[in-house]
Amino acid sequence: MNAIEPSVIRQIAAKKKPGSIDLGLGEPTLLPQQRFIEAAARWAAEHGVKYTVNAGDAGLRERIAAHYAYPSMSQARHVCVTTGSQEAVYIAIKTLLDPAKDELLVADPAFPAYAKMAQLEGVPCRRVHMRADEDFRYDVEAILDAVDRATRAIVIASPANPTGRVIREPDVRRLAAGLLARGGPPVWVLQDEIYRELTYVDDPGYVAQHYPYTVVANSISKSNALTGMRIGWLIAPDDAIEALNKTHAWVTSTASAFGQRVAYEIFGEPGALTEQSAWYRKQHARVTAALDASGLRYVPVDGAFYACVKLPRGNDSLAAALDLVENRGVVAIPGRIFGDNLEGWLRLSWVAPIEDFEEGLRRIAAL
């Protein structure tokens, strides 16, 4: 534990001053749809807020499984409801990998939590770098080449935090074929889909559609502006879900019963899970126009609500982020925390009002 560094994202955010433009934390500024919270409150007034079974409310699990309908993972038994997607990812790493012999492979730039969770469990973590000269697109050949005998799980976040890149359908097919062609024990793929509902390309790829050794993590945090509700889930095949449920039961027992009811109501109304995505699509168009006008190099934004911009001068992203927050009134996240290949870049969250985002870009360009 002493060797695990604290969150730089939180440290930068803590330096924010009154009036600063906050392009840092990845949290929606939209308010949640109140009708689902009110419906859950009415249900709780009649039934109370009691423990569910460890895996989660059966009705909610049935609705989640049916909504995504992944092959061989479309029944309630294939879902474990967790305390946010953070717990979902953690118990997947803890359950699927043996610290004595296995390693985790992370396609980066990537959110730091994957490597830190592996470190917390004593699991070796190796990175395969997506290339800046290819705008950090998911390079399936590089991922497959990086797999060795110790690799037991691969993390792919799509849409990705920080880059917003999305793995495409043809790439997913090639990844599945390459992994299935290997001999020996299967290599698991953990696909983090927390930004799935905020996707702006026409051909996103979902590994679970083609590869049977896939575990999917997701939540209602980003799609429905319910980060504090702490409701996420894992979807997994029969040969993994029982062990994942067991780990979850000892880590947190059950997820919030009230939060589960809110999620139940959301999944019960067609279109509710993507209702807020219309706002993000409009914002995405304006953000892309602002990035084009800024003159800064940026990564194509396929999904999520982040934009990565190249620093105008130098490569020290931490120094630049500290200068921005302390002297120029802008909170931005240094790229280096997401992997060495993102050094010299900044991650910007674009959930702020578009005028703030545009002004933030101007201040960055003036560095």
N, C-alpha and C positions, 0 to 999 in steps of 0.2 A: 504493500500500500504506500509506503514511504517513497517508493520509486516512481509512482504514478503522478505525473504533473497535473495540477488543477486546470480547470477549463480556462483557456486564454479568451474564449468568446465571452465568458462571464466577467473576466477581469477587465477586458476592454469596455464592456457595457457598463461596468461599475464606475468608469471614469466620465460617463456622460454628464454634461452640465445642463442647467436649465436653458431651454431654447435651442439645444443641439439638434441637428438633423440625424435621426436614428435610422441608419441603414444596416444595423447590426443583427439583432436577434431575429431568428426565424419564427415569428409568431404572427398569425393573422391579425389585422386591425379591424376586420369585420366583426360584428356582433353575431352570436349564434341565433339560430331560428328558435324563437321563444316557444313556439307551439309544441315542440317536442319536450322541452323542459317542463312546461305546464302539464302536458299529458302524463309525463312520468310522475309529477308531483301528485296529480289526482290519483294515479294508481297506488302510489306509496301511502297516501292518506287512508286508502281502503285496505291495503295489504301489509303495510309496514315496510321496513327496509331491513330485510333479514339476509343471512348468508344464502348465496346460491351454492350449487354443487361446485367443486373445485374448478372444473373445466369451464364453468359459466352457465348462464341460463340456457336451457335447451332450446327455447323458442328463438332466442337471439342467435345461437350457434346455427340453427337450421336456416335462418334468414341470411346470415353471412355466407354460409356454404352455397346456398342456392343462388345468391347474387353473383358470386364470382364463378361458380360452376366449373372449377378446374377438373380435368379428367382424374378419376379415382380419388378425388378430394371434394366431393360435392354433397356430402352428408354431414349432419350435425356433429357426428363423432370425430370428424376431421378438423374441428375448430377448437382452439383453446383461447378463451378470453383473458386478456392480461391487463396489468396496470400500465396502460400505454404501450406504444410500440417499443419503448426503451426496454421494458421488461421482456417483451417478446423476443427481441434480438438477444438479450442477455441469456435467457434460458435456452435459446437455440444453440448459442455458442457453448454454454455449460454442458448441455446434454449431448451434443453431436460429436464433441472433440475430447479425446483423451490426452491430457497434458504430457503423459509419459511417451507418447509416440506420434501424435498428430500435430498438424499445423493448419493455421487459418491463412487463406490467401485473400487479400483485399485488393480489388481493382481501384486504384486511386487516380486523381484526387478523391478523397472520401471523408465523410464525417468522422471525427477522431474517436467516437465512441466504440467502434468495432475493435480497433487495435487496443484500446484501453480495457475493454471488457475481456479480451483475450489475455492481456497482461494480468488482469485481476485474477483470472483462473489459472495462470501459469502456462497458458497455451502459446507456443511460438506463433508469431504472426509475420508473414512475409508480404511484401507489396509488389504488385505488378503495375508499372506506371503507364497510364495512357499519355499520349504525346501531345505537347503544346502545339507542334507544327501541324497536327491533325485536329486542332481545336478540342482535344481531350475526348474525341469520340470513343465509344467502346470498341476496342480492337480485340476481337474474339481470338484471332490467331495468337496474339501476344498472351492472352489469358491461358489458352490451351498449352502454349509452349512453356508457361511458367509452372504448370501442374507437375509435381513429381510424386514419388512414392509416399511421402509423408503428408501430402496435401489431402485433407479429409473434408474440407468445406471451403467454398468460395463465396465471398460476399459481393453482391452486385446491387447497388441502389439505383433504381430507375423509376422516375426522374431522379437525378443525382443531386445531392447536397455535397459540394457547393456549386457544381458547374451547371446544373440544370439539364445535362445531357440525358438522352433517353436511348436505351438499347433498342435497336430496331428488330422487326420480325425476322428478316432473313438472317440477321446475326444470331438471334436466339436459336434458330433452327441449326445453324452451323455449330453453335456451342453444344447443343444437345447431342448432335451426331458425334462430335468429337469426344465428348465425355462418355457416351455409350460405347464407343469403339475401344476404349481403354480396357485393359485387363485388370484383375484384382478387385479389391473392395470398391464399392461405389464412392464417388466424390459428391458430397451434398452441395447444392447451391442454395444459399440463403438470399432470396430477393427481397430487399426492403422496398416496399411499394407505398410508403407513407404519403408520397406526393402523386400517386397514381391518378387521382381524380383531377389533378391540375396538369394535364398533358396537352401540348399544343401542336403535336405532329400527328399525321394520319396513320402511321404504321408502327406504333409502339409494340415492343415484344415482351411477352410474359413467359418466363422460363417454364413455369408450371404447366403451360399448355402443351409442352413438348418433351419435358424431361421428368421422369417419375421420381427422381430423388431431389425434389425441390421442396423447400419450406418457405412460406410466404409470410412476411410481417407487414402489418398495416394498422391504421387506427382512424378514429374520427377527429383527431386533433386538428389537422390542417384542412381537411375537406370541409368541415363544418364549424371551424373556429371554436373548438372545444378542447384546447390544449390542457386546461386545468381539470377537465373531467376525468382524465387519465383512463381512457378506455381504448385498448388496442386488442390485437388478436394474432394468433398464428394459425395458418392453414397448412396441414401436413398430411402425408399419406399414412396408411395404416401401420407401416413398420417403423414410424417415428412418433406418432401422436401420443401413444400411451406413455412413453418415456418423457415426452415434453410436458404432458399433464402432471406427471409425478413431480418433476422438477418445479413446475409452477406452484403446485400445492404446498411444497415446503418453503418456497421463496416468499409467496404472499398469500397463500391459502386461497383467497378468491379476489377478483376485482370488485370494485364498488357496485353494489346491487342497484343503487339509484342510477349510476352512470350506465350500467347495462340496460336499464329500462329506457333511458334516453336513446341509446343506440338502437334498441328494439323498435322504438317508434320511428326513428329515421329510416331504418331498413324496411319498415312496413309501408312507406309511402314512395311510390315510384318517382324517381328523379330527385329525391331529397338529398341523396348523397352528393350529387353534382350540382345542386341548386346554386351554390355560391360560385361555381366555376365560371359562370358568365361574367362576373365582375373581374375575375382574374384574366380572362381572355381579352377584355377591353383594356385592362391595365397593361397587359403584355404588349399589345399593339403600340400603346403610347410609350412604354419603356423602350421598346425596340427603336422607335423613332428618335427618342432622346439619346440613346446610345449611338445611333448613326450620326446624329448632329454633334456629339461631343468630340469626335475625332479620336477617341480612345479605342484601342483594340479591345474587343470583347468576344466572349465565347457565345456561340449561338444558343439561344434560350429555348430548349425543346420542351421544358416543363418546370414545375416547382415555381418558386417566386424569388429566385436569386439570379444575379448577373455577376460574372467574373470579368473584371477589367484589368488590363495590363497597366502597370505603373508607368508614367511617362518617362521617369528617369530612375536608374538604379534598380536594385533587386531586393532591397531590405524591406519586405512587406510589413514586418512588425514595427520598424522605425517609422514607416509611413503612416501606419494605423495610429500609432501613438501621437505623431505630429498632428494628424487630422483631428483626433478627439480632444487633444489638449490645447491646440492653438487655432484650429480652423472650424470647430463646432460641427464635426461630422463623425459619426460612429460608423466604422467599417471594419471588417474582419480580415486580418492578414492571411494571405493564401498559404503561407508555410505550414500552418497548423493542419492543413488537409493533405499534406504530402509535399515532399521536396520538389516535385514537378510543378507545384503551383506557387513556388516562391517567385516574388516579383509581380504577383497579382493581388488584387483585393476582391473579397466576396461582398457583394452588396445585396441586401434584402430590399425588394421593391414593393413592400406592402404599404409604405408611407404614401402620403398624397403625392401625386405626380410632380407637382411644383417643387416639393422638397427633394424628390429624387433628382430632378433636373438641376437644382441648385447644388446638391451634393456632388453631382458629376462635374459641374463647373469648378468647384473647389478642388476636386481631385486632379482635374486637368491642369490646374494652376500650380501644382506641387513642383 
